[in-house]
Amino acid sequence: MYNELIDSGDLSISRKSILPGTGFFLPDDLEDDLEDEQTAAALEGAEVAVIADPDADGLACVALIREAYDDVQNVPEPDAADEQTDASDAADAVDDADEESTVLAGDVDSPLEEPEPTPHNVALIPASPHDVEDALARVAEYGDAGIDIFVCDLAPDRFEYVEDELEAALETAASVSWYDHHQWGDEVATGVRDAGAELVVGDSDEECSADVVYRSLEYEFGPMYEELATVTRDHDLWLREDPRSDDLADYAYWTDPAEYVEVVREYGVDLPEWVQEYIAERRKEKNALIDRAVGRSELREIGGYTVGITYGRCSQNEVAEAMREQGADASVIVKPAGSASIRGTDEFQLCHEVAGKVNGGGHPKAAGCKPDIYDDMLDYATHWTSRGAVTKQVILGAFQEVLEEADAEDADAAADDD
């Protein structure tokens, strides 16, 4: 296949909006081999490994841990940073990690990042909720005996998904600490703890994962890091009271994870001018993609709730907010790679239950999923040309099922009261 057929970097907005990124078309075995090489390079000589979701929250966790371990700083120069971000144009590499199942390879423009140029004592190993077990296995294989392992801002849907890999990591590591703020099932949490890992899960309505790391490490952080956790929380919990939180989220979304960590370690939440200029330029495309997705949106009435649904490669929080303003109690944004973001409101707080019906999970007001309905490339071709029609139908069916179950529970509770 010709490279230009799968290179999404130069596509028009109209086409980029409906097609997945370059990473979608890369064979799994090629990605696996490259990830093996990158993980081995990152872990060479490292005493600590941080497996983290590479969004602003997960990367803030990495910054905190590097500070606590007095890790070397590697702050990029503006010119070098411009070249790096141009080379790794990951416009859809990381969806907002309020949800449980983004960071899928299909959303990535240039997914095969080079390891950090300067070796770190605290190695960054990016991972998604769908491949945290692979990251654990790689650290177990390539990490030195006695390494400390941290897992941040990631929650497995079932313990059996990570059981063997966590056991292998514990055999290699001196310790495994798992810090998160997503919704954890009791069986999953018990399994992780019984295996021998330290697990701290914050209240998903009150804390982001950076908050959990900040209060869990035995280290006296300076005011800059306290502010980093606070402003990261502002976006991650969709409070949106501090405009700097959108800058952090967008910068983490677009730039290389290694660059983001070192920049916030140097500058904190007040990003330098050269980063702000970069963000402003990238937001032109971001806003154009948002407009495309909002223009395709429609509202459905399900079980007494209004559900907005649309399709497109976009920043899902802003699209969900636009549908909320149109009257949606909950919103679904179906992505070209087959995944979907589900956003709720004060009126609808069952997003994680809806996602749980279709191969996902997350928070009551923010979740993600990827329905298991794609058997071959023809299914994906239909997905693109129909703008996610089958995926929309499956997820709306999950809404119906969850709301029927909720009504049945309410009826049972009322009968018990009588």
N, C-alpha and C positions, 0 to 999 in steps of 0.2 A: 504494500500500500504506500502511495506517495505521502511523504511527510506533510505536504501542504494540505492534504485532505483532512488531516486530523488536528492540524495546528489551529487552535481557536484564537490565538492572540491577535490576528489581523482581521477577524471576521467583522462584518458590519453589526451594528447593535441589533438590528432585526433578526439576524441569524444567530448571533451569540445568545440572544435571549431564549432561543428554543433548542439549542444544541448543548450537549455536555462538553466539558473541557477536555484537553488533550489526554489527561490521565485516564479517562474512561476507556480509551482505546488501547492502552498498553496491556500486554499479557500479564497475568498475575505472576507467572514464574520469572519474568524479567524484573518486575517490581520487587519480588521477594529477594532475588539475587542482589539487586542494588541496595535494598534495605539491609541485607546482611552485611554488605561491605561498609555501608555508612555507619551502622551500629558498631561494628568492630573497630572502625577508625575512631569513633567518638569515645569508645570505652577504653581505648588504649591508655593505660596508666591512670585511669580515673579511679578515685576512691568512693565516689558517689554517682549513682545514676538516678535521674528524675524522668520517669515516664509520665508525660503530661499531654493533655489536649492542647494543641497549639493555637488556642485562642487567647484573648487578653487575660482571662482568668487563669488558665493553665500556665501561661507563660509568666504571669506575676508570681505564681508559686515557685517557678524555677528561679526567678530573680531573688526571692526571699531566701530560698535554700542556698543559693550561691553566696549571698551576703552572710548567712549564718556560718557557712563553712570557709569564709574568707577566700573565696575563689578569685582568681585573676580576672581583671576586667579587660575586655577586648572591644572598646568603643570604636565603631566605624567612623572613618572620615567622611564628610558629606559626599565627595566625589566618588569614593569607593562604594558608599552605600547606594548612590544612584545607579551605579553599574550593576550592583548586586540585585537590586530590586527590579531593574529592567530585565536582567537575565533570568530571574525567577519570578516571572509575572504571574503570581498566584491569585488572580482576581477572585476565584471561588475556592481557594484551597481550604479555607476554614469558615464554616458557617458559625453563627453565634452559638456558643456552647451552653446556652440555657437549655438547649435540647440535648437529647441523648444519643442521637444516631446520625449526626452529620460528620463532617470531615471524611467524606467518602472520596475514593480516588477519582471517581468520575467527574467530580466538580473541579478538578485541578487543571490549571493551564499548563504549568511546568512543575510536575510533582517530584522530580528527581533532583532534590537539592544536594549540593555538596556539603560534607560535614564542615563544622566550624573551622576556620583557618588556624586559630590558635587553640591548642589542646587545653581542655579545662579539667580541673580536678573534679568538678561537678558536671557530669555529662548530661546533655539534653537529648532525650529520646522521644520525639513526637509520636503520638499514637491517637487513634480514635476509639470511641466506645466499641466499635466493631472489630478492632484488631488489638485491643489491649493485651489479649492472651499471646499474640505473636510477639509483641514488644517484651513481655515478661520472659518468653522463651529465648529471645535473642540476648537479653541481658544475662540470663542464666548461662547461656553458652559462651558468650564473649566477654563477660565481666570477670574481673579477677576475684579469686576466693576472698571472702571477707568484705566485699563491697557493701555499702549501705544503699538500699533501694527505696525510693519514694515513688508512689503512684498518686498523681494529683488530677483532680477534676474529671475523673472517669469512673463510671459505675457499670459493672456487668449486669445484664438482665437476669442471668442465672449463674449460680456458683459453678455448675459443671462446665460452663464455658471457659473458666479460668483455673479449674481445680488442678489439673496436671501441671500446667505452666507455673502456677504459684508455688506448688510443691518443689519444682525444679529450682525456681528462684530462691526459695528459702534454703535449699541445700547449698547454694552458692554464696548467698549473702550472709553478712553478720546480722542484718536486720532488714525487715520490710515494713515500711510505714505507708499507710494508705489514707489520704486526706481528700475528702470530697464533700459536696453539699447537695447532691441529687437525691431522688427518692430511692431508698434501698429497701428491698424486701427483707423480712426478718431472717429467712433461710439463707439468703445470700450473705448478709452481714455475719450471721453466726458461722457460716462456712469459712469465710475469710479469717475471722478471729480464731476459730478452732484450729485452722491450719497453722497459726503461729504469727500472723501479721498483726501489727497495731493498726486498728481502723478507727478513724475519727470522722463522723459524718455530721456536718452542721445542719441547722434548720434551713431548708431551702427557701423559706420566705424571709429569712433574716440575714443569712450569710452567703457569701460566695466562697469558693474554695481557697482563695487567697486569704480570706479572713480565718479560715480553719488552720491554715499553715502558720499564719502570723501568731495565733494564740497557742498553737500546739508545740512549736519549737522552743526549746530552752535557750533563748537568745534574746538579748535586749535590743530590739530594732530601733533605729532612729526615726524621727518624725516623717522623713521622706517615705519610708516603707509603710508606715501606718497610713499615710495619705494615699499611697499606691493601692493598698487593699481597699480603702474606702471608696476611691473613685472607680476602681474596677467593679466593686459591688454595685455602684450606681447604674452601670450599664447592664451588668450580668443579671441583675434582678429587675431590670427595665424600670428603674425608678426615674431616671432621666432628670435629676435635679442639678447635675453638674455637667455643663457642656463639654468639659474636657474628657468625660467618659466616652463620648462618641468618637473623639479623636483617638483614644487608646484602642477602642474596639476596631475602628477602621484601619489603623496602622497595623495592628496585629493581623488583621484579615488579609492585608495586601502584601506585607513585607515578609522577608525570610524570618522564621522564628528566632534564629540565633541573633539576628540584628535587633529585633524587638527587645529581647531580654537585656542586651547590653546597653541599648539606648535608655531604657527606663531605669537601669541601674545608675546611669550617669546623670540623667536629667530629671528623673522622677516623672510626675504626671504632666509637668509643663514642658512639652516637647519642643525641641529647638526649631528655629525658623525653617531650616532646610527640610525637616520632616513635615512641618505644617504646609509648606509649599507642595510637597509631594502628595499629601493627603488631598489638598484642594484640587489638584489636577486629576487625581483618580476619582474624586467624587463626581466629576462630570459624567463619566461612564456609569458610575453607580446609580446616579439619579435617572439616567436614561433607561437603564434596565428596570429600575423600580417603576417608572412610568409605563413601560411595556406590560409588566405584570399586573399593575393596578388596572390598566385598560382592559385586560382579559377577565377580570374578576366578575363573579356572579354570586348572588345570595340565595341560599336554600333554607327552607323552614324544616327543622327536624326536631320532633319531640318538644315543641314549645320554645326552641332556641333558633336564632338566626345564625347560620353558618356561612361565612364567606369562603370561597374557594377560587384558586387561580393556578396558573402554571407559568413557570419562567425561571431563568437563571438570574437570581437577584438577591438582595439583602432582605431576608424575610421579615425582620422586625418592622421595618418601615412600611412594607407592603401590608403586613397585618394591621398596623396602626391605621393605615388608610381605609382598610375594610371595616375596622371598628368604627371609624368616623362615619361610614356609610350605614352603620346599624348592626354590624356583625357582633354576636356574643362570643364567637370563636372563629378562627380563621385557619385555613389550610393553604399552604404554598407548596405545590408539587414541583419538583426540580427535574431537569432533563436527565439527570443520572438515575432517576427512579426513586430517589428519596423524597421525603416530604417533611415540612415543618408544620407543627400544629401550635397555635397560639390561643390562649384563653383571655378572659377578662374577669372582673370581680363577679360577673353574672355566671360565668362558666369556668369551673375549676376541675375539670376531669380530663385534661389533655393527656396526662400520663396513662390513664386507663384506655383512652381511645388508641393511643400509640401502642399500648400493650397488646391490643387485638391484631395488630398488623406489623409484628416484628420490630417493635421499638419500645420506647419508654421516655422518662424524663420527669418534669415537674408538673404539678397541677395546672399551672398556667403556661407552660412552655415545654414542648416535647418534640420528638422526631421519630421517624420510622422509615423503613424501606420494605414495602409489601413484597412477599416472596411470590411474585407473579411473572417473572421474566425468565422464560425458558431458553430463548435463543435471540439472535440479533433481529429477527423479524418482529419479535415482541417489542424490542426497543424502537425499531423503526416506526411501528404503529404508535408507540408512546410519543415519539417526537412529532409525527405528522398529525396526530389527534390531539396534541397538547395535553397529554396525560389523561385521556378520557377514562381508561380502565382503572388507573390508580385512583383517580377522583372517586369513581364509583365504589371501589373497595373501601376507601377511607370514610366516605359518607355512610356506607353500610356499618362501619365500626362505630360511628357516632350513634346511629340508630340502635345498635345492639347495647351499647353502654347506657344510653338513656332509658331503654326498656328495662334493663337490669336495675337501674337506680329507682325507677318507678315501682318495680316489684318489691324492692327492699323497703321503700317508703310505705307501701301498702301493708307489708308484713309487720313493720314497726307500728303502724296505726292499729292493726288488728291486735297486736300484743298489748297495746295501751288500753284498748277497749276491754 
